[in-house]
Amino acid sequence: MASINSAAAAAATPVAASMPKRPGMLKRLLREPVAAIAFVLVVLLIGAAVFAPWLAPTDPFDNDLANAMAVPGTDGLLLGADSQGRNMITRLLHGLRITMMMGMASVLLGGLAGALVGFTAAFYNRIDGLLMRLMDVLLSFPAILFGLAIAAIFGPGVPAVVLALSVATVPLMARIVRGAALVVMRMDYIEAARSTGMGDVRLILHHLAPNCLSPIFVFATLRFGQVILLGSALSFLGLGAQPPLAELGAMASEGRNFLFFAPHIAVIPCVLIFVVVLAFNVLGDALRDALDPRLRS
Amino acid sequence: MLRHVLQRLLTTIPVMLGVLLIGFLLMQVVPTDPAIVRAGPTATVELVNEIRRELGLDQPLYVQFGIYLWKLLQGDLGVSIINNVAVTQELSGTIGPTLELMFASLFWSIPIGIALGTIAAYWRGSVLDRAVTAFSVAGGSVPVFFLGLMLIWYVGFQWQLLPFTGRGGPLWTLEGWQSVALPALTLGGTFIAPVARMTRTAVLEVLSAEHVRTARAKGLSESAVVLHHALRNALIPVVTLIGLQIGFLLGGAVVTETVFSWPGVGRLAVGAILSSDFPMAQGTIIVLSLGFILVNLVVDVLYVALDPRMRGH
């Protein structure tokens, strides 16, 4: 078996070498200036979120009432301070961290569960109809309703928001994965792998899933932006992150009470949410264009 | 057509029952005992037990669910823990304002969205098209509350043009219009982007269809081609997609109502959850879900009614 494999590989090599080298995904993506800017922004934002505790100049809960509502530019406070005199830069970095973690957790959890459903539906014809009907039902409810219901049951908090957004992500991912998997299932190499007597799980993990990765990746990127928007809205309503925890939506909600005296407390977190969502949306669109050969000119 | 409606109605019933079951179970897992709440803090154990019997809480769960459904059919959703008012009574006053807000938002945002999408599709690849596309990507990234807070800050506070808290009256009064203006601008503002994007895709598709080429070939004016032959056909998918976006609109409505203290269902729901008023929270969530199922049903039927090609399926 091994010798056949290596022979096949040897036979394939010259063909591959003689083909014109296709530019890498990243290169193609970065050729668009807007996409390149979005990519850099996303990298910076993730970096800021990951390293927030080390980047932040002060402790996020350190309040100094003498500086309460200090406007941006006050000495030592580039972006001012919030209603309790906490440094806005520190709060924003930690807020970004919590908000992005909330989004990441929701996309990962919901995405994994959705991918599982999608692959199962595509692979096992018998339960396909039932599974997808169930997904349709889930899909027919807006995410905000899951947010309200789950916050009502378990009480407001970050876990409730993550659970709600995960549940709302499952049917979307299931549809994407099923669609992609059905195309791959028709390929000859799946038939070939099956004829070697490979088990279902191995077949799905080694041959089906790797070939469905690009639509999954594009969807996850775009979904991340939507989830951030929904999660920060739930926190803004008071159903998500609870004070004094720094979270961008919760910060905007807190700042809303001081809108007429110190608008920067609410506006800066809002702008940051907008930038995060916009960067992921633009990057997701660009990824889709770069990965989908049908759209490439 | 009638068969289709009936079929859809039948498939909706299990979903509705599922929602009610989840709503019912919600009350089982929350940490408050309604009998103790109703009996008050000084009640004896005997009194609590008696109330428990009265409310049917000593029965098995499926019997309780039956009782719950029966009460629901009679319009009884329980009593608020906070102010002892019947949930249905409180709810009935909030449905109107929520519908009002949604209507006022769609009223201005749909025409603008459709116009932008059509312009972008007609001049495909032009600066205009790219501007509309950029606008819809950016517009789809703005948090609803950001838009709301900005409108409050500028229009309401700095320029003092319009009121920004509460509802002034019904839509047919001047106060009503003034008070709904900012909330509707906020909610509608987030809706333009998706409508424009969907319209652009739909019009692009229709513009390359053969009947449009025929219309051009027989010498019709460009405006006649675009408005009567392209846009009219493109509107079918757009109407459906707008219907399917009602959920998105609902989410925005909950936030908008909270920002502007608009007395709607969403604000009532959020307030009930934050104050642990479980019967009220349950009632609002059930009403929102059922309303939502109903909208989906109407959109589905409308789709078939609008597009004769769908009738055979």
HADDOCK unambig.tbl for C-alpha pairs under 7 A between the chains (distance, minus, plus):
assign (segid A and resid 141 and name CA) (segid B and resid 247 and name CA) 6.82 0.50 0.50
assign (segid A and resid 142 and name CA) (segid B and resid 247 and name CA) 4.78 0.50 0.50
assign (segid A and resid 142 and name CA) (segid B and resid 248 and name CA) 6.41 0.50 0.50
assign (segid A and resid 144 and name CA) (segid B and resid 251 and name CA) 5.18 0.50 0.50
assign (segid A and resid 149 and name CA) (segid B and resid 285 and name CA) 6.68 0.50 0.50
assign (segid A and resid 152 and name CA) (segid B and resid 273 and name CA) 5.30 0.50 0.50
assign (segid A and resid 152 and name CA) (segid B and resid 281 and name CA) 6.77 0.50 0.50
assign (segid A and resid 153 and name CA) (segid B and resid 26 and name CA) 5.95 0.50 0.50
assign (segid A and resid 153 and name CA) (segid B and resid 29 and name CA) 6.88 0.50 0.50
assign (segid A and resid 153 and name CA) (segid B and resid 30 and name CA) 5.98 0.50 0.50
assign (segid A and resid 229 and name CA) (segid B and resid 143 and name CA) 6.06 0.50 0.50
assign (segid A and resid 233 and name CA) (segid B and resid 255 and name CA) 6.94 0.50 0.50
assign (segid A and resid 237 and name CA) (segid B and resid 255 and name CA) 6.76 0.50 0.50
assign (segid A and resid 270 and name CA) (segid B and resid 146 and name CA) 5.70 0.50 0.50
assign (segid A and resid 274 and name CA) (segid B and resid 141 and name CA) 5.65 0.50 0.50
assign (segid A and resid 274 and name CA) (segid B and resid 142 and name CA) 5.29 0.50 0.50
assign (segid A and resid 274 and name CA) (segid B and resid 143 and name CA) 6.66 0.50 0.50
assign (segid A and resid 277 and name CA) (segid B and resid 141 and name CA) 5.36 0.50 0.50
assign (segid A and resid 278 and name CA) (segid B and resid 138 and name CA) 6.21 0.50 0.50
assign (segid A and resid 278 and name CA) (segid B and resid 141 and name CA) 5.23 0.50 0.50
